[in-house]
Amino acid sequence: MVVSRRTFLQAAAAAGMLGAVGLGEGAARAASPAGDVVGKVTVGYQGWFACPGDGAPINGWWHWARNWGTSPSPSNSSIVAWPDVREYPKTYATAFPNLNNGQPASLFSSYDQSTVDVHFRWMKQYGIDTAALQRFNPTGGEGPTRDAMAGKVRSAAESQGVKFYVMYDVSDWTTMQSDIKADWTNKMRAHTASPAYARQNGKPVVCIWGFGFNDNQRPFTPAQCLDVLNWFKAQGCYVIGGVPTWWRTGDRDSRAGFSEVYHSFDMLSPWLVGRIGSAADADNFYNVATVPDLAECNAHGIDYQPCVLPGGVGDRQRAHGDFMWRQFYNMARAGVASAYISMFDEYNEGNQIAKTAESQAWVPAGAGFLALDEDGTACSSDYYLRLTGDGGRMLKGQLAVTAARPTQPFPSQPDTSAPTAPGGLRVTGQSDTTVSLAWNASTDNVGVTGYRVRVGGAVRATTAATSFTVTGLSAATAYTFDVLALDAAGNTSPASGQVSATTSPATVPTGNLALHRPTAESGHTQNYGSGNTVDGDPNSYWESPNNSFPQWLQTDLGSTLPVRRIVLSVPPAAAWATRTQTVEVQGSTDGVTFSRLLAPAGYVFDPASGNSATLTLPSGVSARQVRLVFTANTGWPAGQVAELQVFAA
């Protein structure tokens, strides 16, 4: 959500217009049973910070600085709150002065997998159930970086046991109506295969934020919005609407005439940032928005997921947690089952719950940033994560509904003791691309929360277990490993002893690598689905939608493997006359970003030679996902494959 977050509405005037509805407390129920979003706490996750040198295609200080080509500084900054970076394995030096405690002023990159792992570890640790990955218009220069971020979020969600889903923001996306469908079909839908992808009522979750807003950045008509919404439903999705605050009344920040759109969503999540700034505002909204909104949703069988926000640090709204807790309390006494936290990592507006500078000692000297203790109350850097966890427990009935905030801004005794170094590090197995490690558990005065596994001194992964398999290594190569322990306060242990291991020589797999492997497709006609291409039956086949090139067929080999030869066939029956199909080969290692492995070319399928064609790739090519893109067929206006066989040699 890009704009209008700082435009305050006249909530008091709204109260006078609508009155206090007084529909009672605690009686409402969600339209759907508990799932990955209903009855859960979801956070908005931007994941949009990058730094030069982090490998991101955008190659700049993305969202840290106004001028991305120049290092962030007091005169070149686009953030209003300073993150606490003590737990990040990797940070990047800036042009800000040192922190007031003398430490360098460094920032993290969301493009580092280790950063995303830390964020999702916090979500798990503090009781956050689900992350909504923000996805803005991916067709421009930011697209490749956003595509890769989706894969990084998926990896972190899987490793940390947190759910995630894609949340499209349609702001300034003029070609949204067609682009969003292509983006889901060609890129984002692949992530629903992840066990960590959020599902509600058995359906993959998608959110569309921005329909119906009364501004020039989202000028779409009700018909355009319904077309997109119904298309996603036809894909089998559970669709959430990020809608205007006044969706129900159809005025102020909402365009008129959008009632049918709003009532067609499976869940509604009205925007709240910029609408309230104090506990009194929150109480007013309980009467003029929360209670009547919930009643409207219940009357139409729609699930309800209102926003809860911590408040802007720079706006001095937080009141050491009282503002946020009042919102949780009002949601709980209204009977709200689900909440959307705005946001997890929104340092640009100071509205983040992720760890933040707790005092002036932890902000750059003279830079003008406020810290979490801005009102004189000491708050730990993780305070709003802890507060979110407690608020979520109250909504779930695990804590009593109370107006008195139970969460203390600062633990009574800050934890400054580091864990002991992990002992007994040992190699327990290896292959040509992996080394398995195990170690003895560390001890800590409070508790160990995880371990950092390092390869050659660089952090490769974070895990909560006392064993880990390092993947993606090169064959016949020597590596050195060590491990560090972490606790909840961000204290890091000394490193374990080092161990060394040499990976095995590379082995070339034999046989058809695609046989009985998972498949995906751009679509199919009748019952000719993509699974027919890997079933070993030469008579069953895939046929794409007719008269609609380009079309694609894909298989997942299960791991990144050498790919040297692809053999395609159509059924051998004489009725399948000679035809030429134009095919391009693409490959991916993460299921998100695909590159060309073989340029488009025509391949002849002749019954006299078995109706098959061999596609030979250059040596040294490896992929996990192999995708075939069809753009022509002289025998039928569709892509057609009976057997897709992939060989390493």
N, C-alpha and C positions, 0 to 999 in steps of 0.2 A: 504494500500500500504506500504510494509515493507521496501524495499531496493531501492537502486539507487537514493535516493532523494538527496544525497549529491554529486553525480557525475555530475559535470558540463560538458555540451557539448560545442563544439566550435561553438557557435552561429555565431560569426563573419565569420568564414570560411564557414558556411552554407550559409550565406548571399551572399558570393562571388560565391558559386556554383549555387545557385538558382536565384539570382538576385532579384531585387524589382519588384514584379509582377504588382503592380499598377492597380488592377481591379476596382478601384472606391470605393466610400464610401457610406454606408447607404442604398444600393440598395437591399441587400440580404434579403430573408425571410425564416422562418422555413418551413420545409416540412409539419409539422403538425400544427393544430391550438393550441392555448394556452390550457394548461392542468395543471397537477400538477408538471410537469417538464419542458415542453416547455413554454417559456415566464416567467420562474420563477428562483429564486435564490435558489440553493441547497447547503447545507454544508455537508462535510464528517464528520461523527460522529463516533469516535473511541469507546467511552464508555468502555474503557479497563483498568481503574484504580480501584484497590481494596486495602483494608487494613485489617490486622488481626482484627477480632472482628466485621466485618461488616456483617457476615453471608454468605459471598460468598463461594461456594464450593472450590474455589481455595485457600482460606485461606492464603493469603500472601500479600506482598506489590507489587502486580501485576503492572508492568510497571512504578512504582515509583522508584524502586531500581534495581540494577544489580543482587544482591542476594535477592530474594523475601522473604527469611526467616529472614532477618535482617532489622531493621528499617532504612529508608533512612537517609543518612548523607552526608557530603561533600565527603567522600571516597566511598560511596555506593549509587550513584545516577544515574538514567537513564533519567533524564530530564535536559533540558538546559534553561528552563524559569520557573519562579515561579508564580503560579496562585494567583489571588486575591480571598481569601476565605471568605471575610467578609459577603457575603450573604448566605453562606451555613448553613442550620440548624444544621448539624453535621459535625465535622471534627475530625482528628486523629493526636495525637501528634507524632512527629518524633524525630530523634536524631540530627537534624540540630540545630545549635545555634539559639537563639531567633532572631527575625527580628531586624533590626537596630533601630526600634522604640520601642523595648523592648517586643513586643507581642510574644507569643509562635509561633514556626514554625510548623503549622499544615497543613495537606492536606486533600482533600476530597476523598470519595469513590464513584465511578460510580455505585456501587452496591446498594447504598442507593437510594430508590425511590425519597427521597426529593432532592437529587442532580440532578437526571435526570429531575425532575420537574422544578428546577431552570434553568437548561440549556434550556429547551424547552420554559420556560417563557421568557427567553432572546430572543430566536429566534422569538417568537411572537412579543415581544416589539420592536425589531429592524428591523422588516420587512423581516425576513428570512422565505421563504415559506415552504421548504422541507428539511428533514434530510435523508441522506443516511447512514444507519447503517452498519458499516463495519463488515463483517462476514468472518473470516479466518477459516481454516480447523477445523471443530467442532467435529472431531472424536477422538481427543486426550484429554489430561487432562484438557484443557481449555474449552472443549465443554459444560459441565453443567453450567458453569458461563456465557458463551456466550448465551446459550439457555435462561437463566433467564433474561439476559440483554435485549433480544428481547422483552420479556413481559413488562419490565419496560419502555422501549422506547415507546411501544404501548400505555401503560397507560398514559404516559406524553404527547404524541402527541394528544391523545383523549381529555385530560383535558385542554390542552393549545391551541387547535385549529391549530396545525401544522401538515403537512403531513410527512410521512416517508415511506421508502422502504428499502428492503434488498439489500446490495451491497456485493457480494461474491468477496473475494480476493483469487486467486488460487495459490499464492506464496507458494512454498514448499509443495504443496498438491499433492503428487504423485498419489493417487488413486482418484483424483478429478472427473474423467469422470463418474464414477458410484456413488461416494459418494454424489456429489452435487445434483443429481436427487433424491436420497433417502432423503437427508436433506430437500429439498424443499417439497417433497411429505409428509413426516412424521412429519415435524416440522414447517417450515417457511410458507408454504402455508396457514396454519390456520390463520395467521395474516392478510391475504388479506380480511378477513371478517370484519375487523375493518373499520369504516367510515373514519379513519385517514390514512388508507393505500393509498399511492399515486397511481393514475391511469392516464394513458395517452391514448387518443383515446379509452376510455372505458375499457382499459386493465390494470391489475395490473403490476406495474413496477418492474423489476429486473435488477440489473447491475452486470456484470461479469468483474472484473478488472484483467488484466494480460495476456490476449491472445496476442500472437505475439511478446512479449518482447524478445530481443536478449540476454538472460542470462540463467544461469543454474538453476535458481529457477522456471522457467516456461517453461519447455522443450516440451510442448505439440505440436503435429503436427497439421497442418491445418485440417486434417480429424477429429481428436479428438475434436477440438474446434467447428467445424461445427456441429458435432453430438450433443454436449451439447447445442449450440446456437439454433439449430432447434428443439431440444426437448423442451426447454423452450417456444419457439414460439408455439409449438403444445399444450402446456398447456394453451395457451391463453394469454401469457405474452407479454408485451412491453419490449424489451430487449435493455439495454444500454451497450455499450462496453467501458470500461476503457482501452484505447489502447496506444501504444507508441507515443511519440511526432512525430516521422517521419513515421507514419502509411501510409501516402499518397505516399511517395517516396519509402517505403520498404527498408530503409537502416538505418545505425547508430544504434539507439536503437530498431529498428524493424527487425525481421527476414524477409527474402525474402519469397515470395510465399504465403503471407497471405492476398492478395487483396480480394479474395472471402469472407474470413472470415470477414474482416472489412466492406465490402459492404453489408453484410447480417444483420448487426445490425440495429435496428430502430433508434438509436441515437449513436453518437460517442463523447467520452469525452477524448481527448488526454491529457496525463500527462505532467505537466510543472514544478513541483518542482525539483530543481536542475539544470534546464535548463537556467533560467534567474535569475539575482540578482540585476538589476538596471533598472531605467527608460529607459536608452539607449538600454539595452537588450530587454525590452518590445517593444520598437519601431521597433527594428530589427525583432522580431518575428511577429509583425503585418504584415510585408511584406513577410517574408519567410514561415510563417505558417498560421496565422489566415485567411488572405484573400484568399489564394489558398485552404486552407482546407474547408472553408465555401463554396467556389465555387464548389469544388468536391462533398461535401455533397448535395448541392442543385441540382447538375446534376444527382445525384443518388436517390433523394427523401429521404435523410437521415437527421434527425435532428442533430443539432450541439450544443455541450455544453462544450466549452473550460474551462480550469482552470483559476482561479484568485487566487493569493496567497499574503498574507501580507508580506512575507519575514521572514527569520530567525532572531529572536531577537539577538542570540549570534553571528550571522554573520554580524550584523550591516547593514542589507539590507533595513530596513524599511523606512529610510529617513522620519520619522514622517508622514507616510501615502502617501508620493508622489509616491513611488514605486507602491503601490497597486492601487492608483487612476489612474496612467498612464495606467495600464492594463484595468481598467474599461473604461477609455476613448477610448482606442484602440478598445475594443470590441464594444462599442457603435457606434463609427464612421464607423466600418465595417458592422454594421447592425446585430450583433449577438443578438439572442433573449433570450438565456438561459446561465446561468453561474453556474459553480461548484466551490465552495470555498474550497481550500485545506489548512487547515482543521479547524474544529471548536475547537477541544480540543487536538491538537497535541503538548502537552508540551514537548514531548520527543525530537522533532526537533526544537522547538521554533517557529513553523509555525502556531500557533493557533490564532484565533480571539476572543476566549472567554476571559473573564476578566483576566487581567494579572497585576502583580506588576507594578505600575505606576512610582515608583521612588525607590532609594536605601533604603528609609525608610521601604519599604514593602518587602524586600528580607532578607534571613538569613544572619547574620553578617559573613563576611569573607568567604562566600561560593562561591564567584566568579560569581554569576548570574548578568546579565545585566537586567535593567528594561526598560520600554517603553520610558524613557527619555534619552536613551543611547547616543543620538547625541546632547544633550543639550536642546532639545525642550520638554517642559512639556506636557505629554499626559495623559489623564484620563485613568483609567483601562478599561473602556468600549469603548475606542476610535475606535478600529477596528471593533467592532459591529456597532457603529454609521456609520463608513465609509462604511461598507458592505451595510447597509440599504440605504445610499445615492447612492452608486453605483448601487444597484438594481433598485432604482427609475429612474436613468438615463437610464438603459437598457430598462425599461418599458415605457419610454417616459414621465415620470412624472416630470423629471427634464431636463433642456436643456442639450444637449451634449456639454461638456465644458472640456478643458484641465486644467482649473484652479480648483483645489480641493476646493469644497465649505465647507467641513467639518472641523471644527476647532479642533485641537488636544486636547484642554482643554476648557471646557465651561468657559465663562468669569468670572462667580462667582460660584465656586464649592458649591454644596448643602451639607451643614453639619447639617441641621435642621431635626430632627426626626419627624415623624407624631405623632399626638395625639393618646392616647390609645383608642381602640375601646370601645364604651359604650353600655350599655344595653344588655349585653350578656344574652341570654335566651334559654331554651330548647323548641323547637316547636313540637317535636314528638319523638317517640321511638318505638322500636320493640325488639325482643329478641337478635338481632345482630347489631342494628343501633341506633344512637341518632342524631337527627336533631337539628341544632343550627342556631340562627340568632343574628345579632348585629347591632348597629348603625354605620354608616360610620365614619371613622377617617378623619381628615383634615391634610393638609400638605402645606408648602409654595410653592411647585412645583406641587405635585400630588401624591396620593397614588396609587401604582401599584398592591398591593395584600395584602393578609392576611395569616399568619401562624396559623393553628389550632393545638393546643397542647392538648394531653391527658396525664394527670398525669405529666405534665411538659416536655414531649417529643413531638417533632413536628410530627404530623400525616399527614398533607397535607398542600399545599399552594393553595389558590384560589383567583380569582379576584373579586368574588361576596361577598356580605355581609350575606351570608347564606351558610351552608354546612352540609351534612349528613355524619357523621363518620360511616364507615362500618367495618365489620370484628370483632365486639366485641363479648364477651362471654355472654351467657344468664345469667340472674339473678345475675348480677355483678354491683357493684357501681363504677362509674368513675367520675373524676374531669376534667373539661375543661377550657381552657382560649384561648385568641386570641391576636396576635400581628399584627400591621400594618407595611408595608414596603413601601419605596419610590424608585424611579429609581436609586438613588445614593447608595442604599444599607443601608440607615439608618433604624433602627428598633425602633418602638414605645415601650413605657412601656406596660406591659401586661394588658389586660382587667381584670375586676373582674372575679373571678372564679364562675362556676356553677357546680352543681353535678347532676347526674342522675343515676338511676339504671335500667338496661335493663330488659325487661320482661322475664318471664320464657320461656324456649324453647318450641316451638310448633312443632309437628310432622306433616308434610304435608300428605294428604291422596290422594288416587287415583294414576293413572299412571302418573308419573312425566315426562315421555318422550313423551307423546301423543302430536303430532303436534309441537314438538320442532325441532330446526335446527339439521341437521345431516351432517356428513362428512364421507369419505370413502377412502380406498386405491385405489379404482376403481370399475367398474362394467361392466358386459357384456350386450350387446344389450341395452334394455331400462329398465333393472332391477336395478334402482338406489336406493341409501340409503333412500331417502324420503319415499319409499314404506313401510319402517319398522315402521313409526310413524303415518301413515295415518288412522289407525283404521280399515283397511280392511284386514281381515285374508287371502285373496286370492292373493293380490299383494305382491311382495317380492323383496328383494335385493339378487343379486347373483354376487359374486366377479369375477374378471377375472379367467378363468379356468387354471388349471395346473400351478399355480403360487403362492403356499403358501410361506410365510404367507401373509394373507390379514386382513384388519381391518375395522370395522364399529364403528361409534362414534355418540353420541348425546350430545347436550349441554342443560343442565337443566335450564339454565338462571341465576342461582346463586348456591353457594355451599350449598348442602342439604345432609341430612342423606341418605345413600344408604344401604339398608338391603337385598333387594331381587330383582333379575332380572329374568324375565320370557321371554323365547325365544320360538318362534314357527315357523314352516314351514307350508305351506298351508295344510288344513285338508283333501284334496282330497285323495281318495284311491290310486291314481297314485303315490303319494309320499310315497314310501315304507319306512320301518324302516331304520334309519341311525344313526350313531354316529358321532357327530362333536366334535373335540377337541378345547376348547375355554379357553383363558386366559382373565381375567378382569383387566383393568388398569383404573386409575383415575387421574384427574388433577384439580387444582383450577384456573389455568391461561391459559389453552389451549396449553401450551408449554412443561412443564415438567410433564411427566406421571410417576406414580409409580404403582407397581403391587398391586392390591387389592385381587386377587384370582388367585392362581397358575393354570397353564393349566391342564385341566381334560376333560375326555370324557363324553359327555351328549347324552343320547338316546332320539331320536324323534320317537315315535311309533304311527301310526295311531289309534291303539286301545285305546290310552290314550290322544287323541287330538293332537298328533304331537307337543307337547310342552315339555319344560324342564325348571326346576327352579334352579337358581344359587343362593345360600344363602351365603351372605357375613358376616364376623365377625361384631359383634356389635361395634359401635363407628366409623364406616367408613363414611366419607363425601367426596363429589366430586361435581364439576360443570360439567366437561366433563367426560363421561363414555365411555370407549373404549373397544371393544371386539376384540381380536386377534385370528383369526382362523388359525390352522396349519394342520388340517386333517378333512376329511369327507368321511365316508365309502360309502355314497350314491351317491356322485358326487364330482369331483375334484375341488371344490370351496366352499367358505363360503356361506351359504344360511340362510336367516332370513325373515320371513313374518311379524312378529310383535316383536318389541323390547319394552318391558314394564319394567319400573323401579319403585320400590316402597320403601318408607322410612321405612316400617315395614312389 
